[in-house]
């Protein structure tokens, strides 16, 4: 909670995602950051909006800088606490809601352009 750093245990997964994305040109990647509903008010993160956006942005930067993904295909979105997967009624549920989601849009190249 209250942190936006890429966890070391996720680095291998992000490398794997990068390899898959890099095999298919023309993809667009959107990384969405989320938080639980526990209010935050720090100098670094005045609200859950900033925290969630920072989570997404840190993953975007990792994918571009370490994963070799074209930065022009990446975007980051922060949703704060407003799109929970589960009710924020328990510690375990709040942990589930603190997450990032990666969406990959595979744009198909028309057959005539493949020639």
N, C-alpha and C positions, 0 to 999 in steps of 0.2 A: 504493500500500500504506500502511496505517496512517492513512488519511484517510477521513472520512465526508461531506465537503462535496459539495453538488450541483455537478457540473462545468459550467462555463459552456457547453460545447458541447452539453449535454443540455437546456438551458433551452427551446429552441424545441420540442424533442420533447415535453417535459412540458406546454408550453402546448397543443400539438396534442392530447395525450391528455386534458387538462382540457376542451377544447372538445367532444370526442366524448362524454366522460362527462356533461358538463352538458346535453347534448341529450336524455338519457334519464333521467327521474326514477326513483327507486327503486333505483338501483344501490348496491351495496356494494363498496368497494374495499379490498383487502388488499395492502400493500406488504411484500415479504419482502427482508431484507438478508442478504448472504452474504459470506464472506471466504475467503481461501486458508487453508492449514494452517500458515502461518508464525506461530509464537507471538508475541504482542504483550503487553507489560506496561508500560503507561505510566500516569501519573496520570489522564489523560483516559479511557483505555481499558485497564482492568486485564486484559482478555482479549478474544478474538475474539467472544465473546458480546456484549459492550458495543459493540464496533466495528460488528458487523453490525446490531444493533438501532438504533444511531445512524444508520447509512446509511438504514435504512428510515424512521426517524422524520423525518429531514431531508427526505425526499421527501414524506412525508405532510404535513409543515408547509408545504412549497412548494405542494402541490396545494390545501391549504386556504387559505393566505394569498395566494398569487399566482394560483392557478388558479380560485379561487372555488368550490371544491367544499365541500359541506356537511361540516363536521368530524365530524358524528355518523355519517357513512357510511364513514369512514376507519379503518383499523387498521394497525398496524406490528408486524412480527414479525422477530426476529433469530435466525438459525440457525447463526451462527458458521461454522466450517469443515466442518460435518457433513453438508452436502448439495452436494458438488461436482458440477459438470457433467462435468468431465474430471479425470483423475489430476493431482495437484499435483507432477508429476515434472519440469516445465520452467518457466522464467520465463513463457513464453507461456501455458501452461496455468494457472498461478497467477493471471495477469491475467484470464483468462476466468472464474475462480471468484470473483473480487472483483466483485460485481454486486448489483443490485437487480432484483427481478421484481415486476411489477404485475399483479394479478389483479382482474378486474372481473366481478362477478356481476350479471347483468341479471335482475331479478325481473320477470316478466311480470305485468301487471295483468289480472286476470280481466275478460272481456268485459262482465259486468254492472256492474263498477265504472267502466268507460270512459264509460258513458252519462251 
